[in-house]
Amino acid sequence: MEEYIRKIISSEADAIRNIPVTDDYRRCADIIFERVHLKKGKLVSSGMGKAGQIALNIATTLSSTGTPAVFLHPSDSQHGDLGVIQENDVLLLVSNSGKTREILELVDLAARLYTGLPLIVITGNRESDLARIADAVLFTGAPPEVCPLGLTPSTSTTTMTVIGDILMALMMQKIGFTSEDYAKRHHGGYLGDKSRAQAQRKG
């Protein structure tokens, strides 16, 4: 069992190391900066199932680090929640296959509401319909899942999470986000105490 566990850890680590680093990361940071920080829109993330959980995590992480973001469930968007989208927003869509029906429908619905909304896509299929219509594609590298059946989202969601962390770090660097800024957004708990202590030391 120990050897099997080490093999799983090694497979996940290899998948992270093999995430392609492309100019689309710079393009994403520029798009988000323009729409959210210059035009005062927000990032709207979306995904179905496990990918949706990653999209939610990305949105909350960005919000806590100075880039306003919300999660929009693609099914709920068809029942009124589409109204959260505004004209200066940017969509961040997470789909391993790039073929998720609900996400493709969300793209069409959002375009009817506001034309020209930029699309950032995190996917394991850069030849998919979703990737082809995106303004920027962050490719996971399409690693095989460590699930014994090769089915359960596992390694794919690991790489998606790392890509979300990369976006978070890039945006923090781009906007010059400080511990003082963090403390204003995170009042409670250990992290609130730690960020205030860091801000006081720098002050």
MOBELVEN-V689582 format. One line per field, one symbol per residue. burial: + if it has 9 or more other C-alpha atoms within 8 Angstrom, else -. Layout:
burial=???
//
This chain:
burial=-------+--++--++--+----++-+++-+++++++---++++++++-+++++++-+++++++++++++++++-+++--++-----+++++++++++++-+++-+--+++--+--++++++++++-+-++--+-++++++++-+++-----+++++++++++++-++-+++-+--+-+++++--+-----++-++-++----
//
